[in-house]
Amino acid sequence: MQPRPPRIFAADDILAGRVSLDAYPFRYIYITPSLSSVFSARSTYRFKTGNNGPPDEMLSAVEFLETRGWEVVTVDVSGHVTCMRRIARG
């Protein structure tokens, strides 16, 4: 029996192409920022520059997945977790 695939994916793995969800067998996933971006940002947001570390990395991965047939279900209030679902194919 094959192990179940994970449901939680780091944004940097998606953006770097280390993870492809094109053939992913389930409909729902979580996207999180990479640990390196969480620890490097240290909760400092730079609203004027637009470089907001972990949330920016996560939302960039979300936007990429939206072009691949996924949609946002919800974003955690902290901006560190996004739940997505594959758009049902008719």
Residue pairs with C-beta under 8 A, 6 or more apart in sequence:
5 24
5 25
5 26
7 26
7 28
7 29
7 30
8 29
8 30
8 31
8 32
9 19
9 21
9 29
9 30
9 31
9 32
9 61
10 19
10 31
10 32
10 33
10 34
10 35
11 31
11 32
11 33
11 34
11 37
11 57
11 58
11 60
11 61
11 62
12 33
12 34
12 36
12 37
12 57
12 61
13 19
13 34
14 21
14 31
14 61
14 64
14 65
15 57
15 60
15 61
15 64
21 29
21 65
21 68
21 70
22 68
24 86
26 86
27 85
27 86
27 88
28 73
28 83
28 84
28 85
28 86
29 70
29 83
29 84
29 85
30 81
30 82
30 83
30 84
31 58
31 61
31 62
31 65
31 81
31 82
31 84
32 58
32 80
32 81
32 82
33 53
33 54
33 55
33 57
33 58
33 80
34 54
34 57
37 53
37 54
37 57
38 53
38 54
38 80
40 53
41 52
41 53
41 54
44 53
45 52
45 53
45 55
46 52
50 56
54 79
54 80
55 79
55 80
58 79
58 80
58 81
58 82
59 82
62 70
62 72
62 82
62 84
65 84
66 72
69 86
69 87
69 89
70 84
70 85
70 86
70 87
71 84
71 85
71 87
72 82
72 83
72 84
73 83
73 84
73 85
74 82
74 83
75 81
75 82
75 83
76 82
